[in-house]
Amino acid sequence: MTMRVLMYYSNLDVRVQQMPIPEIGPGEILMKVVASGICGSDVMEWYRRDKVPLVLGHEVSGEVIEAGEGVERFKPGDRICATHHVPCNTCHYCLSGHHTVCDTLLRGTSFYPGGFAEFIRIPAINVDRGVFHIPEGLSFEKASFMEPLACVLRGQRNARLRPGQTVLVLGSGISGLLHVGLARALGAGVIIAADTIHFRLKMAGEMGADLAVEADGNLIPSIRAANAGRLADLVIICFDGFIPLAFDAVERGGTLLFFAGAAEGAMIPATINDIFWRKETTLTSSYAGGPHDCKTALDLLRAGTVPVEKTITHRLGMEEAAYGFRAVASPVEHQCVKVIVEPQKGN
């Protein structure tokens, strides 16, 4: 039997094609994909160009269709969400608490063929530590946010966000909006969102930002006016074009979190003396999320603490989904933030 998949060649060339439905082995799960989010990394062409054509998609939720021999925690009919990359839990990096730089997570695990398919095979190692039951009352759509919210959660933990801190989020795309919502949920003080796209700024206010402003020359005075004359304790960079602003906007003793991937070959535009010597700025980064982050993110989604549904601008079936890639790649033109692909739509 065959299924429909979205085969990615470039942001402007995504085709609905047929592939055999995967067969599963011991310890594996066959999952019917109900909701699959398009991630900003899915449209980073330079990151994908040497691997195309391929089926992308890693923000998935759905239903167990078949459970392989030895699978005890899941059975057909269970509602589940899953993360595509999981750590080994035994290497130097995992034992040091850096699960997301584990070789297994970085290169050893993934769905087959990818989340933009009607069905996926989930490998045994993912079933063991990267598949979760969807809590009762939580929709497939909201559950598909588990993985991106887990990434945001790990980022804010790496940045040591503390209640009462002033947080500046630079870039109000989907990652920035999730950072705003999570910072609000975790007790941040003043939360400021900055972007150059007006409809995103409006959405940032709906997600919990106290101030949503243009990322331009007036940003620094706006931060000081909203924060008793001080700059931001934590600056979260969700778009690499705002990196120069980030260095100007962080308070003495503050932290810069480099969250978003940057353009190929991008450099940090700062001098050591200006940033470190007398300012004591901490620079940190974050990549992906570990199993614990996924579980915590799912708990937050169940509680409704982060209103992820407010970020969804497009819900598309397979036959429409090529448009979704174009929309994510050109968000201003298409008034786009979050696109959810529904592979079963039309069946």
N, C-alpha and C positions, 0 to 999 in steps of 0.2 A: 504494500500500500504506500501511497505517496502523500505528501503534505506540501503546503505552500510555505515558502520562506522568502525573506527579503535579502537578495544578494547584493552586497555593497561593492561597487566599483569606484565610485567617487560620490561626493555630496550631490552632484547633479545627475548621477547615474545609479539609481537603486532600482532593481528589477524584481518583480514577483516571479519566482521560479519554483519548480517542483523538485523535491528531493524525497528519497525513501524515508518513511518514519523510522527513527532509530530503534535498533534492537538493544535490549539491556542484558547485562550479565549479573553475576552475584554481587549483592551489596548496592546495586544501582536502582535508580527510579526513572520511570518514564513519566514526564510531567506534561500535562496539557496547559499551555500558556494562555492565560486569560488577560493579563495586563503586562505590558513591557514598556518601560520608559526610555525615551531617547536621551542619552547623556551628552553633555557638552564634549566629552572625549570621543564620542562616536563620530563627530564631524571634524576632528583634527586630522585633515587629510595627510599631512606630513608624517603623522604617526602611523597611518594605515597603508601608505602607498606601496610599501614593499611586500604587503601581505594579501592584497586584493587579488581576485574576488573572495569575499568571505561573508559570513552571516554574523552580524554584530548583535548586541543586546545583552545586557547583564542585570537590568533592574526588573526582575520578574516575580510574578505571583501566578498561582494557578492551582491545578488539581492533580493529585496522584492518579494515574491511569493504571500503572503496573508497578509492583515492587518486586525487586529481584530476591533471589534466595539469600536468606540471612538478614534481610531488613525486618526489624522488629518494631521500630518506633512509628512507622508509617504504613498505611494500607490504602488500597484504591478508594477514592472518594474523599480522602483527606484534603483539606484546603491548606496550601503551603506557600511559603516564599523562600527564596534561596539566594545565596551569594555565590558568585562564579569562582572567586579565588579564596582559598583557605590555606592556613599555615600548617606546617608539619607538627608544631608544638614541641619539638625535641631539639632543634638546632640552637646554636649560639644566640641567634637573633631572637628567636621565640623565648628562650629562657631568660633573655635580658629585657623582655617586655616589648621588643620591636617586631611584633608578629608580621607587620605589613611589609617588611623588607626581607622576609624569609624567602629563600630560593624557591621553595615549593609554591608559595603564594604568588610570587612574581612570574614564575614560568611553568609551574607544574600542574595547574588545575584550571579547568574551564568547562562550561557546558558544551554539549554537541547538539546541533551545529552552532547555536547561538540563540539568544532570547527572542529575536525577531523571526520566529518560526511557530508553527501551530503546535509542535511537540518538541521537547528537548530531552536528551539523556543526561541525567545528573550522575557524575561518577561517584564511586563508593566513598572516597575521602570527603567529598562535599556532603554526601548524605550523612556521614558520621558527625560533621562539625559545622556544616553550613546550610542546613535546611531546617526550617522552623514552622511549626503549626501556626496558622493565622488565627488569632484570638476571635472568639465569637463576637459578632457585631462589627468587626472590622472588614471593610470591603476589599476586594482584590485590588482595586485601584489604589487605595491608600497603602495597602500592604506592599505594593511595588516600590514605595519610597523607602523601604527598609534599608537597602544598600546605600543610596545616596545620603540618607540621614545618618547612617553609621559612619560614613566618611567625615561628615561635618562634626559629629560627636567626637571622633578621635582628634580632629584638628583642634577643637576648642580645649580638649583635655591636654594636648601637647602644648598649647599656648597658655595653659594654667589660668583659664578664665576664672575669676573670683566674683562672687556677688558684690554688686555695687560699683564695679569697674565701668568706666566709659569705654564703649566699644564702637569703633568705626569700621563699617563694612564697605569696602571699595569694589563696586560692581554688584548690581542687583539683578543678575540673571538668576537661574534656579539655585545655584550654590549659594550665592549671596543672600537670597531670600530665606533659604533654609538656615543659614547662619544667623540671620536676624531673628527668626522664629525660635531657634534653639537658645540664643543668648537671652531672649526675653524669658523663656521657660526656666533657665538656670539662674535667673536673678540678677542679670546685669543691671547697671544703673542707667545712665543715658546711652541710648543706642542710636547711632547716626548711620544712615545709609546714603551712599553717594553713587551717582551714575550720570550718564549724559542722555539717557532715554527716559522720557517723561512717564510713559505708562508703567515702566518698571518701578520708578520712584513711588508712584501711587500704590502699587502693589506692596512695596516695602513698608509703607505706612500701615497697610492692612495686616501685614505680618508682625507688626509690633514695634517698628522703628519710631522713636520719639521725634526724629527729624529726618527728612528725606530731601537731599539737596543736590544741586548740580556739582559734578566733579570738575570744578574749574578754579579760577583764581580767587574766588570768594569762599572756597571751602574752609580754609584755615580760620578766617574771621568768624565763620558760621559755627565752627567747632568751639572756638573760645567763647562765643556768646552763649552757647547752650551749656557750657561746662565750667562756669565760674572762672573763665580766663585760662583754663588749662586745655591742653591737647588730649588726644585719646590714649588711654592706658593700653589698649589692645587695638591694633589695626589688622584687619583680616583682608588679604589681597585675593580677590576673586576674578580679577582680570589683569593681565600683565601690563596693559597699557597704563594702568594707574600706579605702577611701582614708584615712579618719581614722587608722586603725591604722597605716597605712604611714608616715605622717609621724612617729609616735611610735617606730617600730621601726627607723628607719634610723640608722646610726652617723654620727658626724662625718666629713665627707669622703666620705660614701657616695652612692649613686645610687638614685633611684626610677625604675623603668620602668613607664610607663602603657601596659599592653599591651591590655587588654580595652576594647571599646567601653563607653561609659557610658550611663546613662539620659539621655533627652532633657533638655537644659538643666542637666545636672549641673555643679557648680562645685567648685573646689579649696578645701578648708577650711583655709587656712594663712595666716600672716602672714609678710611678707618677712623681718622681723628674726629670727623664730624659726627659719626654714628656711635662709636664705641668709647673713645677715650674719656670724654667728659659727660657723655649723655647716657652711658650704661644701657644701651638698647640691646634687647635680646632678639635675635633672628631665629626663627624656627620654621619648620615645614611639616607637612603631613601628606601621607599617601594612603589612600584606600581606608578600609576599616577591618578590624578583626572580628572573630566570632562573638566575643563579648560585646563589642560595639553594636553588632547586628541585633543581639538579644535586647540590649538596652534601647536601641532605636525602635524596635518593635513594641516594647513596653510604652514608650512615649507616644507612638502612633495609636496604640490601643486606648490610652488615656485621653487622646485628643489634645495633648499639650502643645504640639506644633501643628498648626492648621494647614497641612500640606495641600489640601484640596483647593485652596485659594490660588495656588500657583499654576494650576492646569489651564492652559489656553486652547488646547486641541486634543480631541479624542478621535483617532483615525483607525479604520480597518486596514487590512493588508493592501487592498487595491488602491487606497489613498495614501499609504504611508510614505511613498517616495516624496510626496509634498512635505511631509513632516521633517525630513532631513534638510530640505531646502529652507524650511522655516527656521529651524534651529540654527542653521549656518548663517542666515540673514534675518535676525530677529526683529530689526526695526521695520523692514519692509513688510513683514508678515505679522507684526504685533504678537510675537511668540515668546513664551517663557518655557512652559513644560508641555511636551507632547507625550501622550500615552497611546501606544499602539495596542489595538485589541485584535489579536490574531484570529479569534473565533468569530469575529463580527462577520455577518453575511452567511455563516454556515447554517 
